[in-house]
Amino acid sequence: MKRQKIRLGDLLIKRGVITQAQMQQALEAQKQSGRKLGAQLIAMDFVTEDRILAELSQQLDVPWVNPNDYWVDPDVASKLPESYARRFSALILEETETDFLVAMADPSDLIAYDEITRVLRCPVRLAVAREKTLQELINLVYRRTDEISNIAEELGREITSADDIDLSTLPVGEGGASAPVVRLLQSLFEDAVQVGASDIHIEPDEQSLRIRIRRDGVLQEQLFRQRNIHAAMVSLLKLMCGLNITERRLPQDGRFQVRVHGRSIDVRLSTLPLQHGEGVVMRLLDHSAGVSSLDQTGMPADILQRLRRLIKMPYGMVLVTGPTGSGKSTTLYGALSEINRPEVKVITVEDPVEYRLPRVNQVHVRESIGLTFARVLRTTLRQDPDIIMVGEMRDEETADIGFRAAITGHLVFSTLHTNDAVSTANRLVDMGVEPYMIAAGLRAVLAQRLLRRICTQCREPYTPDASERAWLRTIFGADETESLSLYQGRGCASCSKTGYSGRIGVFELLEMDADKIDALRRGDQSGFAAACHADLSYEPMSRVALRYAREGITTLQEVSRVLGEADESALRDEVRAVREAAPTDPSEAEGVLNDPASTDTDSASTEAWRQG
């Protein structure tokens, strides 16, 4: 690196990137925000981060790199202490016999350069990289698994048996922050937040304690021999929630907040009596990140445009479906934040309230005292709302009231657990909702899943096995299958040896039209399904997911893991669509669609694939 002191503002003005007036505005705003000048310029939309990095790269004669393109060895990266890595936004990417390659967000910081060189005691080659990318990698590299294990051993030595616990010594205030059980939970929360975990599971076995965190929808496990630390951890967590620490025979639910790395994390806790002690599951909600907008959900542009039109309707019901953890609440909150205006009254009925929204009246359902979904929803209709969000359609009464609200001038949002959008109507009928009510009130169904992305650091070509090739030939044809380029993740430190990093949403949006409404009103389930698949604007999730696998975004195994039976259903639809491509007469095509023989053939093809 050219050893020269660079004033970023002067450099950008000299290159004509910003004007002197913009520079002065940024300096004035910087006094209030405390941000670095570069971050302030980016926040004020005077310049992009990429332009700043490009100018620094050229001026300092250092490469501009993407850290995800490097195989980062945790043992090598940890030679730079975590405090220095976070303070300077720096990470060791490579080690050679003569020097280190270190990526920095601001390579013009000579103080940081000197400190890093002094700590490493070796020549340093600098590279410039995006700060967000560096921070994400730092969180993954500097995991706290070893620290958690060491604290657990220390705590295990202090506790002589699982029942010999003095609850008065378990601190919850600042005065006892040095107690091992407090440090253990603190490290556990820090590790979970660093890697973006959504849940923490604490599960006691007969001779060990299992702690698992859910990251990208999949659990990752850490096993401890110190079984006797379990009771101390559970007791402290109950104290933090204000629960009854002496009650171990019944489930309990609670909530508390913690601050981790300057971020406010809302923790929803649930206990369950198991064979060897109480199991604890904690859902982590990062309130500091705020509510995600619809643009941040990763929804395709065409579906996003249609959904925005739907959420601005004056009345009707829009359902978001999918299993637990598929991002339904994130989508609904994004929709609410987009239509939340002073002239509109919004009431939500939730269990529990996950995110707080200004100007929105949010009700927390409490079944234990009789404050049920149906009761709150019935009262909500007397509160003169324009928009109602029901956390989940759980029973016939809730669904019936929701649909009556939808046909009497209210816009209603809710969620439902179904495999796909087409099966939603059947699920509602099974719950006891009258078909004519569904036809009158339902406007659209958005089904969604979350697929794990292949890790970009360890992605490599993948050759499908025989059964997978047979499946792909059925969908894409023999010629196209042979030319497919598929990928998988080998597993590295950045992805915790999983081969996946991050997730992408898979969506299917089904809007009601005359044919679908007519089939619903008649209670004709097969006719409704036929009308759905004949809709050119409807694309099944499995088809989208397979396209992502085809483009190298995810793997075939991930598609199968997440979609399961829904994928097989879409496979039959895909074969049927190919057969219907030949007829030009619409009536002839409909005859093929309803031909039982074609369905039998599809089933036979699927069964042949199953048996490989």
Order of alpha helices (4+ residues) and beta strands (2+ residues): alpha-alpha-alpha-alpha-alpha-alpha-beta-beta-alpha-beta-alpha-alpha-alpha-beta-beta-beta-alpha-beta-beta-beta-alpha-beta-alpha-beta-beta-alpha-beta-alpha-beta-alpha-alpha-beta-beta-alpha-alpha-beta-beta-alpha-alpha-alpha-alpha-alpha-alpha-alpha
